[in-house]
Amino acid sequence: MKKRIHDIELFMKYPHEVQEELLMSLIARGGKTEYGKKYGFDSIATREQFRQRVPIVTYEDLFPYIEKLMRGEQNLLWPSEIRWFAKSSGTTNARSKFIPVSNEALEDCHYKGGKDLLSIYVNNYPDTKMFTGKNLVIGGSQQVNQFDKNAKSYYGDVSAVLIKNLPFWAQMVRTPSLDIALMEEWEEKIEKMAHYTLDENVTSISGVPTWTIVLLERILEIKGASSILEVWPNLETFIHGAVAFTPYEKLFNSLIPSGNMRYMETYNASEGFFGIQDRTDSKEMLLMLDYGIYYEFIPKEEWDKEQPKTISLDEVELGKNYAIIITTNSGLWRYKIGDTIRFTSLDPFRIKISGRTKHFINAFGEELIIENAEEAIAEACEQTDAEMENFTAGPRYLEAGTRGSHEWIIEFNKQPEDLDQFKRILDTKLREINSDYDAKRHKDIALVAPLVHQVAKGTFYHWMKKRGKLGGQNKVPRLANNREYLDDLLEMVVTR
């Protein structure tokens, strides 16, 4: 672990050299693939040539190649055999996505990220007792790829792909058993996980905050306990990712009431492992630069263009929002993952996830992003002693005689003392952190105060179940620039 800390310090010191060398290595590896031949990888010698010749692509652009890979063909996007596919929740698209995962990506990206996470954690907390107990992993499911007639490949949530391929020593220190961890039926899985882990010495938890809460609440219900520390007294850390943690902090503090509990964020997606929270006094994540992933970034003003201009790491600026483009050791070439980040530090490169390119509200020119929404929700909860379980928001369009507004549906674990005060704080905080929203709200010119619906506990769980989106990497869509999610949820609430 100490040796790896020195390696991390090396790429922190020489970020541009590491990324340039990595790009040339990826291009060389991909030269003999079908994709590499199509775009002349063999004669690409600079990053400028790479940008000029190779187009920026979405999942839909790569789907013809991925479909062939899933039917057993090889050497299309990457030279080594592809036997695993990470099934994405498809939050930007109704259709599931199947992201190829090479052996190189498993070893040099995902597992390297896991090892680095432990190295950084132990470096920050040398007194840790994490390894005296079990790591509770809340993952997804995996299955044989039915499209491959030779049944030689598999797909599942990225968490399931990783769990299934873990080395024996890692399997020994995690819980629950593999057959439960990889179950597909989510409700049965939660029940079995709860009963299986009750008597384990769980010292750490890894998972998505939303689904972790579901499990923890079920365990408390079974035990009749008021705190998870009554069940697992040696629990010391929660390693989380996939959704922002800030809106859930109060709820976790009530479930695990300990000033010694540690929280650590990671940025691990179906497409790769990107970032790790490396400091104890900051929630920013260190961008990991030697995981077989080459990064490019699209400035906000270029997002809507068909072939936008990209910039490299040496051109990014602090505080600006960028869409991420990745080239990886699984054969994703200049792939647009749909996430947006902003840099909080340039030496070394640290980031915060700010949202998704398709998850925002801009119906009135307010350009509200997920980061804004989550910060305002957290502030309103803090000031009204509330605990948020889930939320989504979208526009309420202008109609004859009325002005537009934002409409929020919020499920509380602990209701605010005063819902009207909660709405005022939410609105005030949004105006404070988003000047475009503030301008539209000025004297109610374009937007009036937000409308907030408080729904019963369990509403979002039942809604996700209705949509076939329980568990794994599935996330509640926070914002939408249309009323698709709002209307569907409200209709379900009325029906129930």
PEVEN-V929282 format. One record per residue. N is the residue number from 1. RES is the residue in one small letter. SS is DSSP state (H for helix, E for strand, C for the rest). NEAR is the number of other ideal C-beta (glycine too) atoms within 10 Angstrom. Layout:
BEGIN
n-><N N>
res-><RES RES>
ss-><SS SS>
near-><NEAR NEAR>
END
This chain:
BEGIN
n-><1 2 3 4 5 6 7 8 9 10 11 12 13 14 15 16 17 18 19 20 21 22 23 24 25 26 27 28 29 30 31 32 33 34 35 36 37 38 39 40 41 42 43 44 45 46 47 48 49 50 51 52 53 54 55 56 57 58 59 60 61 62 63 64 65 66 67 68 69 70 71 72 73 74 75 76 77 78 79 80 81 82 83 84 85 86 87 88 89 90 91 92 93 94 95 96 97 98 99 100 101 102 103 104 105 106 107 108 109 110 111 112 113 114 115 116 117 118 119 120 121 122 123 124 125 126 127 128 129 130 131 132 133 134 135 136 137 138 139 140 141 142 143 144 145 146 147 148 149 150 151 152 153 154 155 156 157 158 159 160 161 162 163 164 165 166 167 168 169 170 171 172 173 174 175 176 177 178 179 180 181 182 183 184 185 186 187 188 189 190 191 192 193 194 195 196 197 198 199 200 201 202 203 204 205 206 207 208 209 210 211 212 213 214 215 216 217 218 219 220 221 222 223 224 225 226 227 228 229 230 231 232 233 234 235 236 237 238 239 240 241 242 243 244 245 246 247 248 249 250 251 252 253 254 255 256 257 258 259 260 261 262 263 264 265 266 267 268 269 270 271 272 273 274 275 276 277 278 279 280 281 282 283 284 285 286 287 288 289 290 291 292 293 294 295 296 297 298 299 300 301 302 303 304 305 306 307 308 309 310 311 312 313 314 315 316 317 318 319 320 321 322 323 324 325 326 327 328 329 330 331 332 333 334 335 336 337 338 339 340 341 342 343 344 345 346 347 348 349 350 351 352 353 354 355 356 357 358 359 360 361 362 363 364 365 366 367 368 369 370 371 372 373 374 375 376 377 378 379 380 381 382 383 384 385 386 387 388 389 390 391 392 393 394 395 396 397 398 399 400 401 402 403 404 405 406 407 408 409 410 411 412 413 414 415 416 417 418 419 420 421 422 423 424 425 426 427 428 429 430 431 432 433 434 435 436 437 438 439 440 441 442 443 444 445 446 447 448 449 450 451 452 453 454 455 456 457 458 459 460 461 462 463 464 465 466 467 468 469 470 471 472 473 474 475 476 477 478 479 480 481 482 483 484 485 486 487 488 489 490 491 492 493 494 495 496>
res-><m k k r i h d i e l f m k y p h e v q e e l l m s l i a r g g k t e y g k k y g f d s i a t r e q f r q r v p i v t y e d l f p y i e k l m r g e q n l l w p s e i r w f a k s s g t t n a r s k f i p v s n e a l e d c h y k g g k d l l s i y v n n y p d t k m f t g k n l v i g g s q q v n q f d k n a k s y y g d v s a v l i k n l p f w a q m v r t p s l d i a l m e e w e e k i e k m a h y t l d e n v t s i s g v p t w t i v l l e r i l e i k g a s s i l e v w p n l e t f i h g a v a f t p y e k l f n s l i p s g n m r y m e t y n a s e g f f g i q d r t d s k e m l l m l d y g i y y e f i p k e e w d k e q p k t i s l d e v e l g k n y a i i i t t n s g l w r y k i g d t i r f t s l d p f r i k i s g r t k h f i n a f g e e l i i e n a e e a i a e a c e q t d a e m e n f t a g p r y l e a g t r g s h e w i i e f n k q p e d l d q f k r i l d t k l r e i n s d y d a k r h k d i a l v a p l v h q v a k g t f y h w m k k r g k l g g q n k v p r l a n n r e y l d d l l e m v v t r>
ss-><C H H H H H H H H H H H H C H H H H H H H H H H H H H H H H C C C H H H H H C C H H H C C C H H H H H H H C C C E C H H H H H H H H H H H H C C C C C C C C C C C E E E E E E E C C C C C C C C E E E E E E H H H H H H H H H H H H H H H H H H H H H H C C C C C H H H C E E E E C C C C E E E C C C C C C C C C E E E C H H H H H H H H C C H H H H H C E E C C H H H H C C C C H H H H H H H H H H H H C C C C E E E E E E E H H H H H H H H H H H H H H H C C C C H H H C C C C C C E E E E E C C C C H H H H H H H H H H C C C C C C E E E E E E E E C C E E E E E C C C C C C C C E E E C C C C C E E E E E E E H H H C C C C C C C C E C H H H C C E C C E E E E E E E E C C C C C C E E E E E E E E E E E E C C E E E E E E E E C C E E E C C C C C C E E H H H H H H H H H H H H H H H C C E E E E E E E E E E C C E C C E C E E E E E E E E E E E C C C C H H H H H H H H H H H H H H H C H H H H H H H H H H C C E C C C E E E E E C C C H H H H H H H H C C C C C C C C C C C C E C C C C H H H H H H H H H H H H C>
near-><12 8 7 15 15 8 13 20 11 14 20 17 11 13 20 11 12 17 23 17 13 20 20 16 13 23 23 13 19 25 17 12 20 15 19 25 13 10 19 12 22 13 10 22 10 11 17 10 14 21 19 10 14 20 12 20 17 14 21 10 14 21 15 10 20 20 13 15 26 19 13 16 13 15 18 20 24 28 17 15 13 24 20 26 26 27 23 24 19 15 18 17 14 8 10 11 21 24 26 25 29 23 16 18 30 19 13 17 25 22 17 19 21 19 13 23 20 18 19 20 23 16 14 15 15 7 6 16 11 20 12 11 18 21 18 25 21 23 26 27 21 26 12 12 22 10 16 18 9 8 11 11 21 19 25 26 23 27 28 26 24 25 22 17 18 17 8 6 7 16 13 9 15 18 17 21 13 12 8 17 25 20 21 14 12 21 14 11 24 21 16 17 23 21 14 15 21 14 9 14 13 21 21 26 23 23 22 22 23 20 25 19 20 22 20 24 18 16 22 17 10 13 14 7 13 11 16 23 16 12 19 24 12 14 22 22 19 22 23 23 25 23 19 23 19 18 25 25 16 18 21 20 14 13 22 19 12 13 5 9 16 17 17 23 22 21 23 24 22 19 26 26 26 27 24 24 24 23 12 10 6 12 15 18 24 22 25 23 23 18 22 22 26 27 23 27 21 22 17 15 10 15 15 9 10 6 9 16 12 21 17 17 19 10 10 19 12 9 7 14 19 24 24 25 22 20 22 25 26 27 31 24 27 19 24 21 23 20 21 24 24 19 20 15 13 13 8 15 22 20 20 17 23 20 24 20 19 15 21 22 23 13 22 22 11 24 16 25 23 22 22 23 28 23 18 25 25 19 19 25 26 12 18 21 13 23 20 23 23 24 21 22 25 23 22 20 14 14 8 4 5 10 15 17 22 27 20 23 22 27 21 21 18 15 15 23 11 14 16 11 14 25 19 16 20 26 22 17 19 24 17 14 16 21 11 14 24 16 15 24 23 11 5 11 11 18 26 16 15 18 13 20 16 15 20 10 13 14 20 19 20 15 22 20 14 12 14 9 18 18 26 25 25 21 18 19 20 26 25 18 14 12 16 12 19 19 12 14 23 15 10 15 15 7 6 11>
END
